Every structure is written in structure tokens, then in C-alpha cells.
Amino acid sequence: MDFYGYPSCSSASSCNLFRNFIVNVKDSCSFAVSAIIGNVFSAILTTFFALVGTLLGALTGALIGQETESGFVRGAAVGAISEAVFCIEVFESSLLLWQSDESGIRCLLYLVSCDE
């Protein structure tokens, strides 16, 4: 009966260095993949908030524009742009506050003051 063993390292230190290198590469790739997924998720949420803000701003601006001299279309355009910018700013501020170590009450007060 023939016995085939796995190739062994000539010295234990070179095996440990190689294993440590493999573990470091694996950890680095895992970190990079999670960072990419986080950025993609953040981009999707930012786009969603901008679209919702645009729609709400367009509707509100159109209703206000219809009642004033500015007109329906101009009111809708101004409302859509301003509300989209506002929603993106609120979303980015909430992300920054979520990643900080501030208390919940301070975060809420900051987001409320962002409206001004």
C-alpha cells in the first residue's frame, strides 16, 4: 500500500509566514468587498431619497405655482430641484450623524435644524 502525504514546509517559520500572508490577503479582500457593498447601498439610498424628494417637490411646487403668477411648470421645476437637494442633504447628514458618537437627542435636533 502506497502512502501519499501532503507536501510539508521545510521550516515551520516559512509555513507560518505564508499562512499569515494568506490570512491578511483574505481579510483585506473581505474589507474591500464590504466597503464596495456599503458604497453601492449608500448610492441606492441617496438616489431613492432624491427621487422621492423630486416627486414631492414637483407636486408641491406645481400646486403653489398654480396659485401664484409664477406658473404651474416653473413652480414644479423649482420645487423639484429644491426638494431633491434638501432630501440629499438630510440623508447625507443623517449618515454622518449615524457614524458619529453623538447622542440620539443631539442627532434629532441637528436634523431638525437642517431644515432652516
N, C-alpha and C positions, 0 to 999 in steps of 0.2 A: 504494500500500500504506500502510495506516494503522498507526501505532506507538502502542501504549498502554503507557505506563510506570507503574511503581508510584509512588504519591504520595511525595514526599520531604519531609523536615522542612525547615523554614525555616532552622534553625540546627543545627549539629552537637551543641551542648551540650544542647539540648532533647531531641534523639533519644537521647543517651546517658543523660540523666536518666530518660527513660521506660523505656529498656531496663534500667537498673539497678533501677528500681522493679518491673518485671515479674520480674526475676530474684529480688529479695528476697521478693516475694509467693510465687513458686514454691517457694523454699527454706523459707519459713515454713509453707506448706501441707504440704510433704513432711515437715517435722519434726513437725507436729501429727498427721498420719496415722500416722507411725511410733510416736509416743507412745501413740496410741489403740490400735494393734495390740499394742504391748507390754503395756499395761494389761489388755487383754482376754485375752491369752495368760497373764499372771500370775494373773488371776482364775480361768481354767480350771484351771491347775495347782494353785492353792490349793484349789479345790473338789474336785479329784481326790484330793489328799492328805488332805483332811478326810474324804472318803467311805471311802477305804481305811483310815484310822485308826479311823473309826467301826465299820467291819465287824470289824477285828481286835480292837478293844477290846471290842466286844459279845461276840464269841466267847470271848475270854479271860475277861472278867468273868462270863459265864454259867457257864463251867467252874469258876471259882473260887467263884462264888456257890452253885453246886450242892453243893460240898463243905463249905461253911460254913453258918451259920444265917441268913445274910442272904437267901438265896433266889436262884433262877435269874434271875428277871426283874429284880430290884433289882441284882444283880451285873452283868447285861448292860447295864442303863441307866447305871450308874456307870462301867463300863469303856468304854462307847461315848463318853460325854461326855469323860472324862479323856483318852482316846487321841486323840480328834479335836482337842482343844485342844493336846495335845502335838505332834501332827503339823503343825498350822498354825504353832505357834511355831518348830519346827525348820525348816520351809520358809521362813518369813519371815527367820529368822536366816541361813539359807544364802544367801538372795537378797542380804541386806545385806553379808555377807562376800564374796560373789562380786563385788559392785560396788566393794568397797574394794580397797586396795592391799596388804593383808596377805599374808604368805607362806602357802603351802598347808598347812604343818605347823601353824601357829597356827590356821588355819581349822578344821582337823580336830580339834584339841584343844578349841577353843571349842564345836564341835558335840557332842563327847563330854561336855563339862561341862554342856551344856544339859539333859542327861538328869536331872540331880540335882534 
